[in-house]
Amino acid sequence: MRQIFVFAAIGAVSCIPPRDDLGAKPAAPPPTPAFVAASTPAAPAEMLRVSGEKIVDGEGRGVVLRGVAFGNQVWTDVADPRKHHSEIDYARIKDLGMNAVRFYLNDITFEDSNTPGQWKPSGWAWLDDNVAWAKKQGIYLVLNLHVPPGGYQSLGKGMGLWESPEAQAKFIALWKAIAERYRSEPTIAGYDLLNEPVVTKSIGQWQDLAERAIAAVRGVDPWHIVFVERVNAVGMDWAENGDRNFFRVKDPNVVYEFHFYKPLHFTHQNAHWVELAAADTHYPDANVAGIEWFNVDWKTTTFQSPHLPPGDSDWTYYVGAPYTAVDPSIAVGKPVLGCSRNSGKASFDDLVLEQLDSNGKPKRTIWSADLHSKRGWFYWTKDGSGTASNESAGHSNKDSVAISGNQSDAALSADYLQFRVEPKGVYRLSGWMRGQAIPAQTTCQIRIDFYSAKAPVFAWDKSFLAYEIDAYVNWGKRQRVPLFLGEFGAVRQTFEADRGGLRWANDMLDLINERQLNFTFHDYHEVYMGLFYGDDSLPDPANSNRALLGLLKSKLKPMSIAQ
């Protein structure tokens, strides 16, 4: 059975579904501010540009962007986000050893749906203020359109951008207006056209729109770098192709962007906007196999494991059938809770995965899992029928999970509990089940699915992070273009109860520095992933992730910005 995930592998970070409103026509260009000449002068000497695989300054010296994202309350649709940060925050960023801010923009900051075709002076004034504040501290701004006309992209809900010519016209008009206003401003490192595109039909949809937007920008601004992000998903399929969903555009002054939130079950654990992510995980974890789901192929399963009897049955412990991995291609195992043609309800709880010795005796317990909820479990059904649910009655406590009402094959599987398989290793998965009105011909059981691997299988550790980062980095090397890691980060919970958030961030920073990647950390100030917590008042050092701030400062301060 092939598992299909429906979430962004590099982690979508929105917490509130976006608007999906469209204006009637493109807006007129804004007035040119006093600090930008109305004519088209030669590019300022300080203007950054692309040279080969690097970003360089006007004298040809390599510059590595190292910074943080300003979320600017885009997920709550605050048009004038003055409570997100103020001038002092640019000084704080500089003190961390950073030199860049990925600056999130919402189209409602510049144009109101009630007055389409008119730019809002308040939006330009707010952006002008930030340019001035950043300039004082020597901080580069990467302007990122995080919420475009047509809706926020990351969760696959902003399809209006791809289906509406009006939305695309508004998108292009806004970028042209921004480029015309700031064409001579070297504080702006460049224009990050679109955050985490999720197209409806093909990668070519974003490639075409990006080319049109770049052409409009170049009509008024021949100098600034343009940042073009790879496609996050196509038609809600989150698999990554051989190019990791990157593509090239014609313009040479382009930096190519990717985001990284792997392993997602760790970085987004318990995040309410990514319901598939597990509830509670740790990093590193030697018992979890680090490999992406699109890099495995199903081979076999333990269909011989016991199954629920017909009718009603109370909680019973079922010892799974052992399986010996004699097939040398098998590299990964994954727990599965399966039911076929089940009009009743099958409940599952308290799983135990063991490796056995040659005599069939327990050699070690790889993991045990108390199933508090279906978080982290992916529900698959052949015909779309049935339901996976959280149950208030469990075996060892009040919680369990259940499958009910499916008319064909159905299963729950968990990537965060997948494990590496040793050659000729013997494995057994057991657990508790309870049945309610189970039909006579139904098979409900706890089993292990086994897979071959199309990529190396690591533990959940730094080696896995390195392999996955290099999958993106190597594309840049092959194409001889610079890359920008526009987002990486982890939810607040990962930094609590010794779950490993600091260890993950430390490994990530080491890998990024070794590869001399341009990057911005997500996020500076927000409720769930911020260096500073909250979103309804300005950043407060007393309400911050002090340990992470200390780690960033210790890692970034010694680094030389000019390469």
C-alpha positions in Angstrom: 0.0 0.0 0.0 1.5 3.3 -1.1 1.2 6.1 1.5 0.3 9.6 0.2 0.9 12.5 2.6 -1.0 15.7 2.2 1.2 18.3 3.8 4.1 20.4 2.9 7.3 18.6 3.6 9.3 21.7 4.4 6.6 22.8 6.7 4.0 25.3 6.1 3.9 27.8 8.9 0.5 29.6 8.6 -1.8 29.3 11.6 -5.0 30.9 10.2 -6.6 30.2 6.8 -6.1 33.1 4.5 -8.5 35.3 2.7 -9.4 34.6 -0.9 -10.6 37.9 -2.2 -9.8 39.4 -5.6 -9.8 43.0 -6.8 -11.2 44.2 -10.0 -8.1 45.5 -11.8 -4.4 46.2 -11.3 -3.5 49.2 -9.2 -1.6 52.3 -10.5 2.0 52.7 -9.5 2.6 54.5 -6.2 4.3 57.9 -5.9 8.1 57.7 -5.8 9.4 58.5 -2.3 11.9 61.3 -1.8 14.9 59.0 -1.3 14.5 57.3 -4.7 15.2 59.2 -7.9 12.4 59.4 -10.4 14.8 58.7 -13.3 16.7 55.5 -13.8 20.3 56.1 -12.6 23.1 53.6 -12.6 22.9 50.9 -10.0 24.2 52.1 -6.6 27.6 50.7 -5.8 26.2 48.9 -2.6 23.5 47.0 -4.6 23.7 43.3 -4.2 23.7 41.1 -7.3 24.2 37.5 -8.4 27.6 36.3 -9.6 27.9 32.7 -10.4 26.9 30.7 -7.3 27.2 33.7 -5.0 25.6 36.9 -3.9 28.2 39.7 -4.2 28.3 43.4 -3.4 29.2 46.2 -5.7 32.9 45.5 -5.4 32.4 41.8 -6.1 32.9 40.6 -2.6 30.8 37.6 -1.5 28.0 38.3 0.9 26.1 35.6 2.8 22.7 36.6 4.0 22.2 35.4 7.6 19.1 36.5 9.3 15.5 36.1 10.5 12.0 36.4 9.2 9.6 39.2 10.1 6.2 37.5 10.0 4.4 40.9 10.3 1.2 39.3 11.5 0.4 38.1 8.0 -1.5 35.0 9.3 -4.0 37.1 11.1 -4.5 39.5 8.2 -3.3 42.6 10.0 -3.0 45.2 7.3 -0.8 47.7 9.3 1.3 45.4 11.5 2.9 48.1 13.7 2.8 45.8 16.8 5.0 43.2 15.2 8.3 45.1 15.6 9.8 48.6 15.8 13.1 50.3 15.1 14.8 48.7 18.1 14.3 45.3 16.7 16.8 45.9 13.9 19.4 46.7 16.5 18.6 43.4 18.2 19.0 41.5 15.0 22.3 43.1 14.3 23.4 42.2 17.9 22.7 38.6 17.1 25.2 38.7 14.3 22.6 38.8 11.6 22.6 41.0 8.5 19.2 40.2 6.8 15.5 40.1 7.4 13.0 38.2 5.2 10.2 40.7 5.3 6.7 39.2 4.9 4.1 41.1 3.0 0.3 40.8 2.7 -1.4 42.2 -0.3 -4.0 43.8 1.9 -1.3 46.1 3.3 -1.1 47.8 -0.1 -4.6 47.4 -1.6 -8.0 47.2 0.0 -10.6 44.9 -1.6 -13.2 47.6 -1.1 -11.1 50.1 -3.2 -9.4 48.0 -5.9 -6.9 49.8 -8.0 -5.9 52.3 -5.3 -2.6 51.9 -3.3 -2.9 52.5 0.4 -0.5 55.3 1.7 -0.3 53.6 5.1 1.3 50.5 3.5 4.0 52.4 1.7 4.7 54.5 4.8 5.1 51.4 6.9 7.5 49.8 4.4 9.4 53.1 4.0 9.9 53.2 7.8 11.3 49.7 7.8 13.7 50.5 4.9 15.0 53.5 6.9 15.3 51.4 10.2 17.1 48.6 8.4 19.5 51.0 6.7 20.6 52.5 10.0 21.7 49.1 11.2 23.2 47.8 7.9 20.4 45.1 7.6 19.3 43.9 4.2 15.6 43.4 3.5 14.3 40.5 1.3 10.8 41.6 0.5 8.6 38.4 0.4 5.0 38.4 -0.8 3.7 35.9 1.8 0.0 36.4 1.2 -0.6 37.2 -2.5 -3.9 38.1 -4.3 -5.8 34.9 -4.4 -4.8 33.7 -1.0 -2.0 32.3 1.2 -0.3 29.4 -0.6 1.3 27.1 1.9 -1.7 25.1 3.0 -3.0 24.7 -0.5 -5.9 27.0 0.0 -4.8 29.9 -2.2 -5.8 28.4 -5.5 -7.3 31.7 -6.7 -3.9 32.9 -7.8 -3.6 30.0 -10.3 -7.2 30.1 -11.6 -7.9 33.8 -11.8 -6.3 36.1 -14.5 -7.4 39.0 -12.3 -5.4 37.7 -9.3 -2.3 37.2 -11.5 -2.7 40.7 -12.9 -2.9 42.1 -9.3 0.2 40.0 -8.3 2.3 41.4 -11.2 1.0 44.9 -10.7 2.0 44.9 -7.0 5.5 43.7 -7.7 5.9 46.3 -10.4 4.8 49.0 -8.0 7.2 47.8 -5.3 10.1 47.6 -7.8 9.4 51.0 -9.2 9.3 52.6 -5.8 12.5 50.9 -4.4 14.5 50.4 -7.6 17.5 52.4 -6.4 17.4 51.3 -2.7 20.4 49.0 -1.8 19.0 48.2 1.6 16.6 45.9 -0.2 18.5 42.8 -1.1 15.8 41.7 -3.5 12.3 40.7 -4.3 11.1 37.3 -3.0 8.1 36.9 -5.4 6.0 34.2 -3.7 6.0 32.1 -0.6 5.7 28.3 -0.9 3.7 28.1 -4.2 1.1 25.3 -4.3 -0.1 25.1 -7.9 -3.2 23.4 -9.2 -1.9 21.6 -12.3 1.9 21.8 -12.9 5.1 23.4 -11.9 4.9 25.2 -15.2 2.1 27.4 -13.8 4.5 29.0 -11.3 7.3 29.1 -13.8 5.1 31.0 -16.2 3.8 33.5 -13.6 7.3 34.0 -12.2 8.7 34.9 -15.7 5.9 37.4 -16.3 6.4 39.0 -12.9 10.2 39.2 -13.5 9.6 40.9 -16.8 7.4 43.5 -15.2 10.0 44.1 -12.5 12.8 44.4 -15.0 10.7 47.0 -16.9 11.3 49.4 -14.0 14.2 47.9 -12.0 17.1 46.2 -13.8 19.2 45.7 -10.7 17.6 44.1 -7.7 18.0 40.3 -7.2 14.8 38.3 -7.6 14.2 35.3 -5.4 12.3 32.4 -6.9 11.1 29.6 -4.7 10.6 26.0 -5.8 7.1 24.6 -6.0 5.8 23.2 -2.7 3.1 21.0 -4.1 1.2 20.2 -7.4 -2.5 19.6 -7.0 -2.0 18.8 -3.3 0.6 16.2 -4.1 3.6 17.0 -1.9 6.1 14.6 -3.5 9.3 16.1 -4.8 10.7 15.3 -8.2 14.3 14.7 -9.2 14.9 18.5 -9.2 13.2 18.8 -5.8 10.6 20.9 -7.6 13.0 23.6 -8.6 13.0 25.2 -12.0 15.1 27.8 -13.8 14.0 31.2 -15.1 15.6 33.2 -17.9 16.9 36.1 -15.8 20.5 35.7 -14.6 20.1 37.9 -11.5 18.1 35.3 -9.6 18.5 33.4 -6.3 16.6 30.1 -5.9 14.9 29.4 -2.7 13.8 26.5 -0.5 12.4 26.0 3.0 13.4 23.3 5.5 11.3 21.9 8.3 12.5 18.3 8.4 11.6 16.1 10.1 8.2 17.7 10.1 6.9 15.4 12.9 9.5 17.0 15.1 9.5 20.6 14.0 5.7 20.9 13.8 4.8 18.5 16.6 1.3 19.4 17.9 1.0 22.4 15.6 -2.8 22.9 15.1 -2.3 24.0 11.4 -0.5 20.8 10.5 -2.8 18.1 12.0 -0.8 15.2 10.5 2.3 16.1 12.6 2.8 13.9 15.6 1.9 15.1 19.1 5.2 14.6 21.0 8.6 13.7 19.5 12.3 14.1 20.3 15.4 14.9 18.4 17.7 13.1 17.8 15.9 9.7 17.9 18.0 6.7 16.9 14.9 4.5 16.8 13.1 6.5 14.0 14.1 6.0 10.4 14.9 9.3 8.7 13.7 9.0 5.1 11.0 10.9 3.1 7.9 9.0 2.2 8.4 9.6 -1.5 11.7 7.7 -1.3 10.2 4.4 -0.2 8.3 1.7 -2.1 6.0 -0.8 -0.5 7.1 -4.4 -0.5 5.1 -6.6 1.9 3.2 -6.6 5.2 2.4 -9.0 8.1 -1.0 -10.0 7.0 -0.7 -13.1 9.1 -0.9 -11.1 12.3 -4.1 -11.8 14.4 -7.3 -9.8 13.8 -10.4 -8.9 15.8 -13.1 -11.5 16.1 -16.6 -10.7 14.7 -19.1 -8.8 16.9 -18.2 -7.0 20.1 -15.0 -7.7 22.0 -13.3 -6.0 25.0 -9.7 -4.8 25.1 -7.4 -7.7 24.3 -3.6 -7.8 23.8 -2.8 -9.3 20.4 0.8 -10.6 19.8 1.8 -9.8 16.3 3.2 -12.3 13.8 7.0 -12.1 13.6 8.6 -11.2 10.2 12.1 -12.0 9.1 13.6 -9.5 6.6 15.1 -12.0 4.2 14.5 -9.7 1.2 17.7 -7.7 1.0 15.9 -4.7 -0.5 13.8 -4.1 2.6 15.1 -1.2 4.5 12.2 0.4 6.4 9.3 -0.8 8.5 6.2 1.2 9.5 3.3 0.4 11.9 -0.1 0.1 10.3 -3.6 -0.2 11.9 -5.6 -1.9 9.1 -9.3 -2.7 8.6 -11.1 -4.0 5.5 -14.8 -3.5 4.8 -15.6 -2.5 8.4 -19.1 -1.1 9.1 -18.3 -1.4 12.8 -15.6 0.2 14.9 -12.1 -1.1 15.6 -10.1 0.6 18.4 -6.3 0.5 18.9 -4.0 1.3 21.7 -0.6 0.7 23.4 1.6 -0.7 20.6 4.9 -2.4 21.2 7.5 -2.9 18.5 10.2 -5.6 19.2 13.2 -7.0 17.5 13.5 -10.7 18.1 16.5 -13.0 18.2 16.9 -16.1 16.1 15.0 -18.2 18.6 12.0 -15.8 18.5 12.7 -14.3 21.9 12.6 -10.5 22.4 16.0 -9.0 21.7 15.0 -5.4 22.3 12.0 -3.1 22.4 12.5 -0.5 19.7 9.6 1.6 20.9 6.2 1.6 22.6 3.4 3.9 21.7 0.4 4.9 23.8 -2.1 6.1 21.2 -3.5 9.3 22.8 -4.8 10.6 19.4 -4.5 10.1 15.7 -2.0 13.0 15.4 1.0 11.7 13.5 -1.1 9.0 11.9 -2.1 9.2 8.2 -5.5 7.7 7.3 -5.7 6.0 3.9 -8.8 4.4 2.4 -9.1 2.9 -1.1 -12.5 4.4 -1.9 -12.6 7.5 0.4 -15.0 5.8 2.8 -14.7 5.5 6.6 -13.3 7.6 9.4 -10.3 7.6 11.7 -11.2 9.1 15.0 -9.9 9.8 18.5 -11.7 7.7 21.1 -12.4 8.7 24.8 -12.1 5.1 25.9 -8.6 3.6 25.8 -6.8 0.5 27.2 -4.4 2.0 29.7 -5.9 5.5 29.9 -8.8 7.5 28.5 -7.4 7.7 24.9 -7.2 5.5 21.9 -7.7 5.7 18.1 -10.3 3.9 15.9 -11.3 3.1 12.3 -15.0 2.8 11.4 -17.4 2.8 8.6 -15.0 2.0 5.7 -16.5 0.1 2.8 -13.1 -0.9 1.3 -9.5 -1.3 2.6 -8.5 1.4 5.1 -5.4 1.9 7.3 -3.7 4.3 9.6 0.1 4.5 9.3 2.7 6.6 11.1 5.9 7.9 9.6 7.1 9.2 12.9 7.3 5.6 14.1 9.0 4.1 11.0 12.2 2.2 11.8 15.3 0.9 10.0 15.3 -2.7 9.2 18.5 -4.8 9.6 19.2 -7.5 7.0 17.6 -10.8 8.2 16.3 -8.9 11.3 13.2 -10.3 12.9 10.4 -7.9 13.9 7.1 -8.1 15.7 4.4 -5.4 16.4 1.8 -6.2 19.1 -0.9 -4.1 20.8 -4.3 -3.8 22.2 -7.5 -3.9 20.1 -11.3 -3.7 20.9 -14.1 -4.4 18.5 -17.7 -3.0 18.2 -20.1 -4.7 15.7 -17.3 -6.0 13.6 -18.7 -7.9 10.6 -17.8 -11.6 10.1 -15.8 -11.1 6.9 -13.8 -8.0 8.2 -10.1 -8.1 8.9 -8.9 -5.6 11.5 -5.4 -6.0 12.7 -2.1 -4.4 13.8 0.6 -5.1 11.3 4.0 -3.9 9.9 4.4 -2.6 6.3 7.9 -3.1 4.9 9.5 -0.9 2.2 12.5 -0.7 0.0 14.3 2.6 -0.1 15.4 4.8 -3.0 17.7 6.9 -0.7 19.9 6.2 2.3 18.1 5.5 5.5 19.4 7.4 8.5 18.3 7.7 12.1 16.5 10.9 13.0 19.7 12.8 13.5 22.2 15.2 11.9 23.1 12.8 9.1 19.4 12.8 8.0 19.3 16.6 8.1 22.5 16.8 6.0 21.3 14.4 3.4 18.0 16.2 2.9 19.6 19.7 2.9 22.1 18.4 0.3 19.3 17.2 -1.9 18.5 20.9 -2.4 22.1 22.2 -2.3 23.2 19.8 -5.0 20.6 21.1 -7.4 22.1 24.5 -6.9 25.5 23.2 -7.6 24.4 21.4 -10.7 22.8 24.5 -12.0 25.6 26.8 -10.7 23.2 29.2 -9.1 23.0 30.6 -5.5 20.4 29.2 -3.1 18.5 30.8 -0.2 17.2 28.8 2.7 14.3 31.2 3.3 12.8 29.4 6.2 13.7 26.9 8.9 12.5 26.6 12.4 10.6 24.6 15.0 7.6 25.1 17.2 7.9 26.3 20.7 7.1 22.9 22.2 10.3 21.4 20.7 12.3 23.7 23.1 10.5 22.4 26.2 10.9 19.3 28.3 14.2 18.4 26.7 12.6 17.5 23.4 15.7 18.6 21.5 14.8 21.9 19.8 18.2 23.4 20.7 20.0 20.3 19.5 18.1 20.5 16.2 18.8 24.2 15.7 22.4 23.7 16.6 22.8 21.0 14.0 21.0 23.0 11.4 23.2 26.1 12.0 26.3 23.9 11.7 25.1 22.4 8.4 24.1 25.8 7.0 27.4 27.4 7.9 29.4 24.4 6.4 27.6 24.9 3.1 27.7 28.8 3.3 24.0 29.0 2.7 22.1 32.2 2.7 19.3 31.8 5.3 16.7 33.4 7.4 15.3 31.7 10.5 11.5 31.5 10.9 10.3 33.5 12.9 11.3 36.7 14.9 8.0 37.4 16.7 4.9 35.3 16.8 3.0 32.9 19.1 4.2 29.5 18.0 7.6 29.7 16.4 9.0 33.1 17.4 12.3 34.1 19.0 10.0 36.5 20.8 6.6 35.1 21.7 3.2 36.8 21.2 1.6 38.8 18.5 -0.6 41.5 20.1 2.2 43.7 21.5 5.8 44.6 20.5 8.6 42.1 21.2 9.4 41.8 24.9 12.8 40.3 25.9 11.1 38.9 29.0 8.8 36.8 26.8 11.3 35.2 24.5 13.1 32.0 23.7 16.2 33.0 25.5 18.1 29.7 25.0 17.6 29.9 21.2 18.6 33.6 21.1 21.7 32.7 23.0 22.5 29.8 20.6 22.0 32.1 17.5 24.2 34.7 18.9 27.0 32.3 19.8 26.8 30.7 16.4 26.5 33.8 14.2 28.6 36.4 16.0 31.9 34.8 15.1 30.9 34.3 11.5 32.3 36.8 8.9 29.6 38.2 6.8 31.8 39.0 3.8 33.2 35.9 2.2 
